Amino acid sequence: MSKAFILGGTGQIGLAVAERLLEDGWQVTLGSRGRQQLPSHITEIGAKLCRVDRSEFVELASAIDSGCDLLIDTVAFDAAHARQLLAVQHNVGQIIAISSASVYSDAQGRTLDEARQNGFPELPHRMTEEQSTVEPGPSTYSTRKVAMERALMEGAKCPVAVLRPGAIHGPFSAHPREWWFVKRLLDGRERIPLAYDGRSQFQTSATENIGALVSTLAGSRLGGIFNIGDPDAPTVLEIGKAIVAECAIDADLVLVDTQTYPPRVGATPWSVPKPFTISDAKARSAGYRPVGSYRETVSRTCRWLMEHNPDNWRARFPQLALYPYDMFDYAAEDRFISRSAVEGLQS
């Protein structure tokens, strides 16, 4: 039986990849420094948990001392992490690392990381892997990701694949963007404003689709850099409609004509003034077939959020809590909707 070891195995990507590989007949070990319990459906189909702190190289080397056919790193963030993987590659048949589509830059060098300061990048629709990226370095999330990619690709002696997802969605997330809608629905918000008339497109990537691509690459031992996004690139309005339908709670989605970035009202986690979309053509040419569209895959996330509905969402979803604005400023929304209603009566 083929063996896979997943670093960051208890996160949303790790669990989705584990589920897919287990279904494919792999023996899967989830490496994590945390103490959380695995979801029952994962343990029931045979996943094993290994406590490992990747910052301690001895622990990582010991964890895969007996070797594995596939090492998947869902939490590789910089060149140092790449060097850790390269140091154990003699015990590994193939390496797959998760990067990010945020590495792409436009002709002026603008990226998502500095969009608030430098303006939103002008990028082509359905970017391919040939799109220019930022230069590697330690300064931002994206420059560190590129440094990780290059160090890994340049130093590997075994097949290496790097995956570049967009806005990841799936259950068991510390950064569930869908919470922006779900919390409003649970709080009884009857009208939900959407900036940019709900037309924003910020590429979504289901963890189930990431798992499907990992399965494809693992089966073929292919290397290279691959975009991984949902087959559709839904607008914010389409995202909102999908979530409202899955939660079965009625609400009106109010389209807001927005002229600024960032928006003052209706700023969802996907609200951008220009499209940010990626092509999965290269992955498809390698044999990958997506599990489903955003509409078809978001249901698991919505059910998970509805079931858990944390009292302290900031502690439960720490990455969402880091957003540089109040994600649930209902007073501002009410003022905007009231003002719009008065203006509509006067026009």
Backbone torsions as a table, in degrees:
resi	resn	phi	psi	omega
1	MET	NA	133.1	178.8
2	SER	-69.0	143.7	-176.6
3	LYS	-114.0	135.2	176.8
4	ALA	-123.8	141.2	175.2
5	PHE	-122.0	127.2	-175.6
6	ILE	-115.3	114.8	173.3
7	LEU	-80.5	134.6	-171.3
8	GLY	74.4	33.3	-170.4
9	GLY	-69.6	-18.6	-178.4
10	THR	-96.9	4.8	174.7
11	GLY	-84.2	178.3	-174.2
12	GLN	-63.0	-39.1	179.1
13	ILE	-72.0	-46.1	-178.4
14	GLY	-57.3	-43.5	-179.3
15	LEU	-67.2	-39.2	179.5
16	ALA	-67.2	-41.6	178.0
17	VAL	-65.2	-42.3	178.9
18	ALA	-59.7	-45.0	-179.4
19	GLU	-59.0	-44.1	-179.2
20	ARG	-66.8	-45.1	-178.9
21	LEU	-66.0	-38.0	177.1
22	LEU	-62.4	-40.1	176.8
23	GLU	-64.1	-30.1	179.3
24	ASP	-81.6	-2.8	176.9
25	GLY	97.3	12.7	178.1
26	TRP	-81.3	155.6	166.3
27	GLN	-91.8	123.2	-170.6
28	VAL	-122.3	131.2	172.7
29	THR	-118.2	131.6	-179.2
30	LEU	-102.4	116.3	178.4
31	GLY	-93.3	128.0	-178.4
32	SER	-154.4	143.1	175.7
33	ARG	-87.7	-9.4	-178.0
34	GLY	-76.9	179.0	-178.6
35	ARG	-117.5	9.0	-176.4
36	GLN	-71.3	152.6	177.7
37	GLN	-81.0	150.5	177.1
38	LEU	-76.6	147.3	173.4
39	PRO	-57.5	143.5	-174.0
40	SER	-59.3	-35.7	-176.5
41	HIS	-68.7	-22.4	177.5
42	ILE	-78.1	-44.6	179.2
43	THR	-68.4	-32.7	-178.1
44	GLU	-64.8	-28.2	-179.8
45	ILE	-100.8	12.2	163.8
46	GLY	108.7	8.3	179.2
47	ALA	-71.1	146.2	176.3
48	LYS	-113.3	150.0	-179.8
49	LEU	-110.5	133.7	178.0
50	CYS	-125.7	122.2	177.5
51	ARG	-77.3	116.6	-178.7
52	VAL	-148.1	131.2	175.5
53	ASP	-101.6	109.3	-174.1
54	ARG	-64.7	-19.5	178.5
55	SER	-69.8	-17.8	175.3
56	GLU	-101.4	102.1	-173.4
57	PHE	-57.7	-37.1	-179.1
58	VAL	-58.6	-38.7	-179.9
59	GLU	-65.3	-43.6	-180.0
60	LEU	-65.0	-46.5	-179.9
61	ALA	-61.2	-40.0	179.8
62	SER	-67.5	-36.7	-176.8
63	ALA	-62.8	-32.3	-179.0
64	ILE	-115.9	27.3	-177.6
65	ASP	-58.6	-35.9	-179.0
66	SER	-80.9	-2.4	177.0
67	GLY	89.8	156.5	174.8
68	CYS	-149.9	153.0	179.6
69	ASP	-76.8	-27.0	-175.9
70	LEU	-144.6	125.3	174.6
71	LEU	-113.1	119.7	-178.4
72	ILE	-113.0	125.8	179.3
73	ASP	-113.6	107.8	-179.5
74	THR	-89.9	-6.3	-174.6
75	VAL	-129.0	34.8	176.9
76	ALA	-84.8	115.6	-172.5
77	PHE	-114.5	-14.6	-176.7
78	ASP	-156.2	-178.7	-176.7
79	ALA	-63.5	-32.6	178.7
80	ALA	-62.3	-39.7	176.8
81	HIS	-65.0	-39.1	177.2
82	ALA	-61.0	-42.3	179.8
83	ARG	-63.6	-34.2	175.6
84	GLN	-61.4	-43.6	179.6
85	LEU	-65.3	-42.2	-179.8
86	LEU	-64.1	-31.5	-178.3
87	ALA	-69.7	-20.0	179.8
88	VAL	-111.3	6.5	-173.4
89	GLN	-64.8	-20.1	178.0
90	HIS	-63.8	-18.8	178.5
91	ASN	-102.8	10.1	-170.5
92	VAL	-127.0	139.1	177.7
93	GLY	-83.2	-34.0	-176.9
94	GLN	-156.6	146.6	177.5
95	ILE	-120.5	134.2	172.2
96	ILE	-126.2	125.5	-179.2
97	ALA	-120.9	144.1	178.9
98	ILE	-93.4	121.7	174.9
99	SER	-108.9	-137.0	-177.8
100	SER	-160.5	144.8	174.3
101	ALA	-69.6	-9.7	178.7
102	SER	-66.3	-10.1	-179.7
103	VAL	-71.3	-16.3	-176.0
104	TYR	-72.4	143.4	179.3
105	SER	-131.6	157.9	179.1
106	ASP	-90.0	-174.3	-176.1
107	ALA	-62.8	-23.0	178.7
108	GLN	-94.3	5.3	179.0
109	GLY	81.5	10.6	-178.1
110	ARG	-82.1	143.4	-179.3
111	THR	-133.8	176.5	176.9
112	LEU	-64.2	-34.3	-174.0
113	ASP	-58.9	-39.0	-175.7
114	GLU	-110.6	20.6	-173.9
115	ALA	-60.8	-34.2	-179.6
116	ARG	-68.7	-29.0	-178.8
117	GLN	-93.8	-39.4	-170.9
118	ASN	-107.6	-3.7	-176.5
119	GLY	97.1	151.4	-176.3
120	PHE	-73.0	137.6	-176.7
121	PRO	-66.3	148.0	175.6
122	GLU	-96.4	98.3	-173.8
123	LEU	-116.8	149.7	-179.8
124	PRO	-68.3	152.8	175.1
125	HIS	-66.7	136.0	179.0
126	ARG	55.6	63.7	179.2
127	MET	-58.7	140.2	173.5
128	THR	-95.9	176.6	179.3
129	GLU	-68.0	-11.7	178.7
130	GLU	-82.1	-9.5	178.7
131	GLN	-59.4	142.5	-179.2
132	SER	-62.3	151.5	178.1
133	THR	-122.2	169.2	172.3
134	VAL	-65.8	161.5	175.2
135	GLU	-77.4	148.6	179.2
136	PRO	-66.8	148.4	179.0
137	GLY	170.8	-179.5	-175.7
138	PRO	-96.8	2.3	-165.7
139	SER	-79.0	-36.6	-176.5
140	THR	-134.5	170.6	176.0
141	TYR	-54.7	-46.3	-176.0
142	SER	-71.0	-39.8	178.9
143	THR	-66.0	-33.3	176.9
144	ARG	-70.0	-38.0	177.3
145	LYS	-62.9	-42.6	178.3
146	VAL	-64.4	-39.4	176.7
147	ALA	-60.1	-41.2	177.5
148	MET	-62.9	-47.6	-179.2
149	GLU	-56.3	-50.3	-173.5
150	ARG	-68.5	-41.7	178.7
151	ALA	-61.4	-40.2	-178.4
152	LEU	-69.4	-47.2	-177.7
153	MET	-66.9	-37.0	-177.0
154	GLU	-76.0	-28.9	-174.4
155	GLY	-101.5	-3.9	-173.3
156	ALA	-78.4	141.1	173.0
157	LYS	-110.2	-10.4	174.3
158	CYS	-108.4	166.8	178.0
159	PRO	-60.3	133.4	-179.4
160	VAL	-129.3	131.3	174.4
161	ALA	-121.8	137.4	176.5
162	VAL	-116.5	128.0	-178.5
163	LEU	-107.3	134.6	179.5
164	ARG	-116.0	92.8	177.0
165	PRO	-84.3	168.8	173.7
166	GLY	-97.4	-129.1	179.0
167	ALA	-78.2	102.4	-172.2
168	ILE	-73.7	139.0	175.1
169	HIS	-138.5	146.2	-179.7
170	GLY	164.5	165.7	178.6
171	PRO	-68.5	165.4	177.2
172	PHE	68.2	31.2	-176.6
173	SER	-95.7	146.9	169.2
174	ALA	-90.8	-1.7	-176.7
175	HIS	-141.0	57.7	-177.5
176	PRO	-81.0	97.0	-179.3
177	ARG	-56.8	-30.1	-179.6
178	GLU	-60.4	-20.2	178.3
179	TRP	-58.7	-29.4	179.0
180	TRP	-54.9	-42.1	177.6
181	PHE	-83.5	-46.7	-172.9
182	VAL	-60.4	-43.8	180.0
183	LYS	-62.0	-41.3	179.3
184	ARG	-62.1	-40.3	178.7
185	LEU	-66.1	-44.0	179.3
186	LEU	-65.9	-29.6	179.4
187	ASP	-83.9	2.3	176.4
188	GLY	77.7	23.6	177.7
189	ARG	-71.5	117.2	-175.3
190	GLU	-85.5	-22.4	178.5
191	ARG	-130.8	126.8	-175.1
192	ILE	-122.8	111.2	-179.3
193	PRO	-76.2	144.4	179.3
194	LEU	-126.3	119.3	179.7
195	ALA	-64.4	159.5	178.7
196	TYR	56.2	34.7	179.8
197	ASP	55.1	24.1	178.9
198	GLY	70.8	11.2	-175.5
199	ARG	-88.5	-7.0	-177.1
200	SER	-56.2	140.0	174.0
201	GLN	-123.9	112.1	175.4
202	PHE	-125.2	109.2	-168.1
203	GLN	-48.2	126.6	176.4
204	THR	-95.4	153.7	179.7
205	SER	-142.2	109.1	179.6
206	ALA	-74.4	139.6	177.0
207	THR	-60.6	-30.3	176.8
208	GLU	-63.7	-38.0	177.9
209	ASN	-71.4	-35.6	174.4
210	ILE	-61.0	-43.6	177.7
211	GLY	-60.7	-37.9	179.4
212	ALA	-65.9	-39.8	178.8
213	LEU	-69.1	-41.3	175.8
214	VAL	-57.2	-43.8	179.4
215	SER	-60.0	-42.7	179.9
216	THR	-63.4	-48.5	-177.3
217	LEU	-68.4	-36.2	179.1
218	ALA	-65.9	-37.1	-179.8
219	GLY	-69.3	-30.3	-176.3
220	SER	-104.0	-10.3	-176.7
221	ARG	57.5	34.5	177.9
222	LEU	-78.9	148.5	173.8
223	GLY	-117.1	174.9	179.2
224	GLY	124.9	-176.6	178.6
225	ILE	-105.8	132.1	-175.0
226	PHE	-134.4	127.6	166.6
227	ASN	-69.4	148.0	174.0
228	ILE	-141.2	104.1	177.4
229	GLY	-132.4	164.6	174.8
230	ASP	-62.2	151.3	-176.9
231	PRO	-62.9	-24.3	172.5
232	ASP	-99.7	166.8	172.3
233	ALA	-126.4	80.0	-170.2
234	PRO	-66.6	147.0	171.2
235	THR	-75.4	165.7	176.7
236	VAL	-60.1	-37.8	178.1
237	LEU	-61.5	-43.1	178.7
238	GLU	-66.7	-38.0	175.6
239	ILE	-61.1	-47.7	179.8
240	GLY	-60.0	-44.3	179.5
241	LYS	-63.0	-39.2	179.5
242	ALA	-64.1	-42.6	-178.2
243	ILE	-70.2	-42.2	177.1
244	VAL	-58.5	-43.0	179.9
245	ALA	-64.9	-41.9	-178.4
246	GLU	-68.2	-36.8	-179.4
247	CYS	-80.5	-15.6	179.2
248	ALA	55.1	40.7	175.6
249	ILE	-126.5	122.6	-175.4
250	ASP	-72.2	141.8	172.9
251	ALA	-162.1	147.0	175.5
252	ASP	-88.8	131.2	176.0
253	LEU	-94.9	114.6	-172.7
254	VAL	-97.6	121.4	-177.5
255	LEU	-83.9	127.5	-176.1
256	VAL	-112.5	122.8	176.1
257	ASP	-75.1	104.5	-172.7
258	THR	-107.3	136.0	-179.2
259	GLN	-115.3	-3.3	-174.6
260	THR	-119.2	160.3	170.3
261	TYR	-133.8	125.0	-0.9
262	PRO	-75.3	161.5	179.6
263	PRO	-67.6	152.9	177.5
264	ARG	-88.7	-29.9	180.0
265	VAL	-135.9	142.7	176.6
266	GLY	76.7	25.7	-177.2
267	ALA	-82.9	90.6	175.1
268	THR	-75.8	168.2	177.0
269	PRO	-66.5	-9.4	178.2
270	TRP	-107.7	4.1	-172.3
271	SER	-79.1	107.5	179.5
272	VAL	-132.3	149.5	-176.8
273	PRO	-77.1	-17.8	-179.7
274	LYS	-136.6	152.6	-175.9
275	PRO	-62.8	144.2	172.1
276	PHE	-131.9	94.8	-174.0
277	THR	-133.5	152.9	-178.6
278	ILE	-127.8	155.1	177.9
279	SER	-97.4	139.6	175.2
280	ASP	-107.1	22.1	-176.4
281	ALA	-60.0	-39.4	-179.5
282	LYS	-65.3	-41.5	178.2
283	ALA	-63.5	-41.1	179.8
284	ARG	-64.8	-36.3	179.3
285	SER	-66.6	-20.8	177.4
286	ALA	-87.0	-0.7	178.7
287	GLY	106.6	-2.4	179.5
288	TYR	-66.8	139.2	173.4
289	ARG	-131.8	122.6	-176.9
290	PRO	-65.0	150.7	176.2
291	VAL	-70.1	-38.9	-179.3
292	GLY	179.9	173.9	177.1
293	SER	-76.1	176.8	175.7
294	TYR	-57.2	-48.0	-178.7
295	ARG	-58.5	-35.4	-176.5
296	GLU	-83.4	-18.6	-175.6
297	THR	-110.4	-13.5	-174.7
298	VAL	-76.2	-12.2	-175.3
299	SER	-59.7	-38.5	-178.1
300	ARG	-65.8	-37.7	177.5
301	THR	-64.6	-45.2	-179.0
302	CYS	-62.6	-44.1	178.8
303	ARG	-61.8	-43.1	-179.8
304	TRP	-62.0	-44.3	179.7
305	LEU	-66.8	-41.2	179.6
306	MET	-64.1	-38.3	-177.6
307	GLU	-71.8	-35.4	-175.5
308	HIS	-91.3	-44.8	174.2
309	ASN	35.7	68.9	-172.6
310	PRO	-66.5	140.8	175.4
311	ASP	-66.5	-41.5	179.0
312	ASN	-108.9	82.3	-174.9
313	TRP	-67.2	-28.3	-179.9
314	ARG	-64.2	-38.5	177.9
315	ALA	-73.9	-36.0	-178.1
316	ARG	-75.5	-33.8	-177.4
317	PHE	-123.2	70.5	-171.0
318	PRO	-61.2	-30.1	-179.9
319	GLN	-71.2	-35.7	174.8
320	LEU	-65.1	-36.3	-177.8
321	ALA	-66.2	-17.5	-179.1
322	LEU	-84.7	-5.2	179.2
323	TYR	-57.5	140.8	-173.5
324	PRO	-81.3	29.2	175.5
325	TYR	-156.3	164.3	179.8
326	ASP	-76.3	110.4	-176.4
327	MET	-70.6	-18.3	-175.6
328	PHE	-129.7	53.9	177.7
329	ASP	-85.4	78.3	-176.2
330	TYR	-66.0	-32.2	179.9
331	ALA	-61.7	-43.0	178.6
332	ALA	-65.0	-38.3	178.3
333	GLU	-64.9	-42.6	-179.9
334	ASP	-64.3	-40.7	178.0
335	ARG	-62.8	-42.4	180.0
336	PHE	-64.2	-45.7	-177.8
337	ILE	-66.4	-39.9	178.2
338	SER	-64.6	-43.9	179.6
339	ARG	-63.8	-40.9	179.6
340	SER	-64.4	-37.7	179.3
341	ALA	-65.0	-41.7	179.1
342	VAL	-65.8	-43.8	179.9
343	GLU	-62.6	-36.2	178.7
344	GLY	-66.0	-36.8	178.3
345	LEU	-69.3	-33.3	-177.0
346	GLN	-81.2	-19.0	-176.4
347	SER	-79.7	NA	NA
